[in-house]
Amino acid sequence: VNGQKRQSSNRRQLIFTVLQSTAFISSVMTLRTGDVIDKGKTSGGGKLGKGERVTVKVEGSGERANKVREEW
């Protein structure tokens, strides 16, 4: 968030596998090339405020950055 690492995780910590999640989501909506499935967060991430820049890096796939539009 805003250039500072708040958390780090990997797929082994997920409750549902990537395949299980993708199968469920694709059963209720159409997934297209480039769609991103955000499976939530591990502990320690904290709140995000409007205007903050969140960057997600996926090993082997690259990274994506977005600004928060509403406070959660």
DSSP file with accessible surface (Angstrom, degrees, kcal/mol):
  #  RESIDUE AA STRUCTURE BP1 BP2  ACC     N-H-->O    O-->H-N    N-H-->O    O-->H-N    TCO  KAPPA ALPHA  PHI   PSI    X-CA   Y-CA   Z-CA
    1    1 A V    >         0   0   26      0, 0.0     3,-2.0     0, 0.0    53,-0.2   0.000 360.0 360.0 360.0 123.8    0.0    0.0    0.0
    2    2 A N  T 3   -     0   0   89     51,-3.3    52,-0.1     1,-0.3     3,-0.1   0.863 360.0 -50.0  52.2  38.8    1.5    3.3   -1.1
    3    3 A G  T 3  S+     0   0   82     50,-0.4     2,-0.4     1,-0.2    -1,-0.3   0.450 116.9 109.4  84.6   0.9    4.8    1.6   -1.8
    4    4 A Q    <   -     0   0  146     -3,-2.0     2,-0.4     0, 0.0    -1,-0.2  -0.928  69.7-123.0-114.1 133.4    5.1   -0.2    1.5
    5    5 A K        +     0   0  175     -2,-0.4     3,-0.1     1,-0.2    -3,-0.0  -0.571  32.4 170.3 -73.7 125.6    4.7   -4.0    2.0
    6    6 A R        +     0   0   93     -2,-0.4     2,-0.3     1,-0.4    -1,-0.2   0.628  63.8   0.7-105.1 -25.9    1.9   -4.7    4.5
    7    7 A Q        -     0   0   72     38,-0.1    -1,-0.4     2,-0.0     2,-0.3  -0.991  51.6-160.5-159.3 162.1    1.6   -8.4    4.0
    8    8 A S        +     0   0   90     -2,-0.3     2,-0.3    -3,-0.1    -3,-0.0  -0.986  23.8 151.7-148.2 137.6    3.0  -11.4    2.1
    9    9 A S        -     0   0   55     -2,-0.3     2,-0.3    33,-0.1    -2,-0.0  -0.872  24.3-142.3-152.1-177.9    1.3  -14.8    1.6
   10   10 A N    >   -     0   0   68     -2,-0.3     3,-1.7     1,-0.0     4,-0.2  -0.944  38.2 -93.0-150.0 172.5    1.1  -17.8   -0.7
   11   11 A R  G >  S+     0   0  194     -2,-0.3     3,-1.8     1,-0.3     7,-0.0   0.753 112.5  72.4 -62.9 -25.4   -1.5  -20.2   -2.1
   12   12 A R  G 3  S+     0   0  215      1,-0.3    -1,-0.3     5,-0.0     5,-0.0   0.738  93.2  57.4 -64.6 -18.3   -0.8  -22.8    0.7
   13   13 A Q  G <  S+     0   0  120     -3,-1.7    -1,-0.3    29,-0.0    -2,-0.2   0.483  83.6 108.8 -90.8  -1.0   -2.5  -20.5    3.2
   14   14 A L    <   -     0   0   62     -3,-1.8     3,-0.1    -4,-0.2     4,-0.0  -0.465  62.7-146.2 -77.3 146.4   -5.8  -20.4    1.2
   15   15 A I  S    S+     0   0  151      1,-0.2     2,-0.4    -2,-0.2    -1,-0.1   0.915  90.9  35.8 -73.9 -45.9   -8.9  -22.3    2.5
   16   16 A F  S    S-     0   0  123      1,-0.0    -1,-0.2     2,-0.0    -2,-0.0  -0.888  93.5-115.0-108.2 142.5  -10.1  -23.1   -1.0
   17   17 A T     >  -     0   0   73     -2,-0.4     4,-2.5     1,-0.1     5,-0.2  -0.220  27.6-109.6 -68.6 164.0   -7.7  -23.9   -3.8
   18   18 A V  H  > S+     0   0   67      1,-0.2     4,-2.8     2,-0.2     5,-0.2   0.916 121.2  52.2 -59.8 -42.0   -7.4  -21.7   -6.9
   19   19 A L  H  > S+     0   0  138      2,-0.2     4,-2.5     1,-0.2    -1,-0.2   0.932 109.4  48.2 -61.8 -45.1   -9.1  -24.4   -9.0
   20   20 A Q  H  > S+     0   0  103      2,-0.2     4,-2.3     1,-0.2    -1,-0.2   0.929 114.4  46.0 -61.2 -44.9  -12.1  -24.7   -6.5
   21   21 A S  H  X S+     0   0   17     -4,-2.5     4,-2.8     2,-0.2     5,-0.3   0.923 113.2  48.5 -65.2 -44.7  -12.5  -20.9   -6.4
   22   22 A T  H  X S+     0   0   49     -4,-2.8     4,-2.6    -5,-0.2    -2,-0.2   0.915 111.1  51.1 -63.4 -41.6  -12.3  -20.5  -10.2
   23   23 A A  H  X S+     0   0   56     -4,-2.5     4,-0.9    -5,-0.2    -1,-0.2   0.932 113.3  44.9 -61.9 -45.3  -14.8  -23.3  -10.7
   24   24 A F  H >X S+     0   0  136     -4,-2.3     3,-0.9    -5,-0.2     4,-0.7   0.955 114.8  46.6 -64.6 -49.7  -17.3  -21.7   -8.3
   25   25 A I  H >X S+     0   0   38     -4,-2.8     4,-1.5     1,-0.3     3,-1.4   0.922 110.7  52.2 -61.5 -41.7  -16.9  -18.2   -9.7
   26   26 A S  H 3< S+     0   0   63     -4,-2.6    -1,-0.3     1,-0.3    -2,-0.2   0.701 102.1  62.0 -70.7 -14.5  -17.2  -19.3  -13.3
   27   27 A S  H << S+     0   0   84     -3,-0.9    -1,-0.3    -4,-0.9    -2,-0.2   0.689 114.3  32.8 -80.3 -16.7  -20.4  -21.2  -12.4
   28   28 A V  H << S+     0   0   99     -3,-1.4     2,-0.3    -4,-0.7    -2,-0.2   0.516 129.3  14.8-115.8  -9.2  -22.1  -17.9  -11.4
   29   29 A M  S  < S-     0   0  107     -4,-1.5     2,-0.5    -5,-0.2    -1,-0.3  -0.985  80.3 -96.8-157.6 162.1  -20.5  -15.4  -13.9
   30   30 A T        -     0   0   98     -2,-0.3     2,-0.4    -3,-0.1    -4,-0.1  -0.715  32.6-152.6 -85.7 126.5  -18.4  -15.3  -17.0
   31   31 A L        -     0   0   56     -2,-0.5     2,-0.3    -5,-0.1     3,-0.0  -0.832  14.1-165.8 -97.7 137.0  -14.7  -15.0  -16.6
   32   32 A R    >   -     0   0  172     -2,-0.4     3,-2.5     1,-0.1     0, 0.0  -0.823  35.9 -76.0-119.1 160.9  -12.7  -13.3  -19.4
   33   33 A T  T 3  S+     0   0  155     -2,-0.3     3,-0.1     1,-0.3    -1,-0.1  -0.278 120.6  24.5 -53.8 130.3   -9.0  -13.1  -20.2
   34   34 A G  T 3  S+     0   0   65      1,-0.3    -1,-0.3    -3,-0.0     2,-0.0   0.264  86.0 139.3  94.6 -11.7   -7.4  -10.6  -17.9
   35   35 A D    <   -     0   0   84     -3,-2.5     2,-0.4     1,-0.0    -1,-0.3  -0.374  42.3-145.6 -63.2 145.6  -10.0  -10.9  -15.1
   36   36 A V        -     0   0  104     -3,-0.1     2,-0.7     2,-0.0    -1,-0.0  -0.958   4.0-153.1-116.6 130.4   -8.5  -10.9  -11.6
   37   37 A I        -     0   0   58     -2,-0.4     2,-0.7     2,-0.0   -15,-0.0  -0.916   9.4-160.8-103.1 112.7   -9.9  -13.0   -8.8
   38   38 A D        -     0   0  130     -2,-0.7     3,-0.1     1,-0.1    -2,-0.0  -0.846   4.6-169.5 -95.3 115.2   -9.1  -11.4   -5.4
   39   39 A K        -     0   0   80     -2,-0.7     2,-0.3     1,-0.3    -1,-0.1   0.243  43.5-103.3 -93.0  14.3   -9.5  -14.0   -2.7
   40   40 A G        -     0   0   57      2,-0.0     2,-0.3     0, 0.0    -1,-0.3  -0.701  46.2 -69.2 102.6-154.5   -9.2  -11.7    0.2
   41   41 A K        -     0   0  133     -2,-0.3     2,-0.1    -3,-0.1     3,-0.1  -0.942  26.7-120.5-142.4 160.2   -6.3  -11.2    2.5
   42   42 A T    >   -     0   0   39     -2,-0.3     3,-0.8     1,-0.2   -33,-0.1  -0.396  57.3 -70.4 -87.1 176.3   -4.2  -12.7    5.2
   43   43 A S  T 3  S+     0   0  110      1,-0.2    -1,-0.2    -2,-0.1     0, 0.0  -0.265 111.5  43.1 -66.7 153.9   -4.0  -11.1    8.6
   44   44 A G  T 3  S+     0   0   63     -3,-0.1    -1,-0.2   -37,-0.1    -2,-0.0   0.417  72.8 113.5  96.7  -0.3   -2.1   -7.9    9.1
   45   45 A G    <   -     0   0    4     -3,-0.8    -2,-0.1     1,-0.1   -38,-0.1   0.875  56.6-163.6 -74.5 -36.4   -3.2   -6.0    6.1
   46   46 A G        -     0   0   51      2,-0.0     2,-0.1   -40,-0.0    -1,-0.1  -0.095  32.6 -40.8  78.1 178.0   -5.2   -3.3    7.9
   47   47 A K        -     0   0  152      1,-0.0     2,-0.4    24,-0.0    24,-0.0  -0.428  50.7-137.6 -77.6 155.2   -7.8   -0.8    6.6
   48   48 A L        -     0   0   53     24,-0.4    24,-1.3    -2,-0.1     2,-0.3  -0.924  16.1-150.8-112.8 139.0   -7.5    0.9    3.2
   49   49 A G    >   -     0   0   15     -2,-0.4     3,-2.2    22,-0.2    19,-0.3  -0.759  32.6 -82.5-109.6 156.1   -8.4    4.6    2.8
   50   50 A K  T 3  S+     0   0  161     -2,-0.3    19,-0.2     1,-0.3    -1,-0.1  -0.247 115.6  20.4 -53.8 132.3   -9.7    6.5   -0.1
   51   51 A G  T 3  S+     0   0   44     17,-3.1    -1,-0.3     1,-0.3    18,-0.1   0.242  88.2 134.1  91.4 -12.7   -6.9    7.5   -2.5
   52   52 A E    <   -     0   0   39     -3,-2.2    16,-2.8    15,-0.1     2,-0.6  -0.398  54.3-129.0 -69.5 149.2   -4.4    4.9   -1.3
   53   53 A R  E     -A   67   0A 119     14,-0.2   -51,-3.3    -3,-0.1     2,-0.5  -0.891  21.1-163.6-104.0 120.8   -2.6    3.0   -4.0
   54   54 A V  E     -A   66   0A  37     12,-3.3    12,-2.4    -2,-0.6     2,-0.5  -0.910   2.7-167.8-108.4 125.0   -2.7   -0.8   -3.6
   55   55 A T  E     -A   65   0A  52     -2,-0.5     2,-0.5    10,-0.2    10,-0.2  -0.958   1.4-165.5-114.5 129.1   -0.2   -2.9   -5.6
   56   56 A V  E     -A   64   0A  79      8,-3.0     8,-2.3    -2,-0.5     2,-0.5  -0.965   4.3-164.2-114.4 125.6   -0.6   -6.7   -5.9
   57   57 A K  E     -A   63   0A 154     -2,-0.5     2,-0.5     6,-0.2     6,-0.2  -0.941   2.8-168.1-111.9 130.8    2.3   -8.8   -7.1
   58   58 A V  E >>  -A   62   0A  80      4,-3.2     3,-2.6    -2,-0.5     4,-1.8  -0.976  29.7-117.2-119.8 118.0    1.8  -12.4   -8.3
   59   59 A E  T 34 S+     0   0  197     -2,-0.5     4,-0.0     1,-0.3    -2,-0.0  -0.269  99.7   9.6 -55.8 128.2    5.0  -14.4   -8.8
   60   60 A G  T 34 S+     0   0   85      1,-0.1    -1,-0.3     0, 0.0    -3,-0.0   0.346 126.4  63.1  85.0  -8.1    5.3  -15.4  -12.5
   61   61 A S  T <4 S-     0   0  102     -3,-2.6     2,-0.3     1,-0.3    -2,-0.2   0.560  95.7-126.1-121.8 -18.7    2.4  -13.2  -13.5
   62   62 A G  E  <  -A   58   0A  44     -4,-1.8    -4,-3.2     2,-0.0    -1,-0.3  -0.725  32.5 -66.9 107.9-155.5    3.5   -9.6  -12.8
   63   63 A E  E     -A   57   0A 121     -2,-0.3     2,-0.3    -6,-0.2    -6,-0.2  -0.944  28.1-158.9-141.1 160.5    1.8   -6.9  -10.8
   64   64 A R  E     -A   56   0A 141     -8,-2.3    -8,-3.0    -2,-0.3     2,-0.4  -0.998   8.0-162.1-141.2 137.8   -1.3   -4.7  -10.8
   65   65 A A  E     +A   55   0A  29     -2,-0.3     2,-0.3   -10,-0.2   -10,-0.2  -0.958  12.2 171.0-124.5 140.0   -1.9   -1.4   -9.0
   66   66 A N  E     -A   54   0A  82    -12,-2.4   -12,-3.3    -2,-0.4     2,-0.4  -0.985  29.5-121.8-142.8 152.2   -5.1    0.4   -8.3
   67   67 A K  E     -A   53   0A 138     -2,-0.3     2,-0.4   -14,-0.2   -14,-0.2  -0.757  32.5-113.9 -93.6 142.4   -6.3    3.4   -6.2
   68   68 A V        -     0   0   18    -16,-2.8   -17,-3.1    -2,-0.4     3,-0.1  -0.615  27.9-172.0 -74.5 126.3   -8.9    2.9   -3.5
   69   69 A R        +     0   0  209     -2,-0.4     2,-0.3     1,-0.2    -1,-0.2   0.738  69.5  24.3 -92.6 -28.1  -12.1    4.7   -4.5
   70   70 A E  S    S-     0   0  134    -21,-0.1     2,-0.3   -20,-0.0    -1,-0.2  -0.991  85.1-109.2-136.3 148.3  -14.1    4.3   -1.3
   71   71 A E              0   0  132     -2,-0.3   -22,-0.2    -3,-0.1   -24,-0.0  -0.562 360.0 360.0 -77.9 136.4  -13.0    3.6    2.2
   72   72 A W              0   0  221    -24,-1.3   -24,-0.4    -2,-0.3    -1,-0.0  -0.869 360.0 360.0-111.8 360.0  -13.7    0.2    3.5
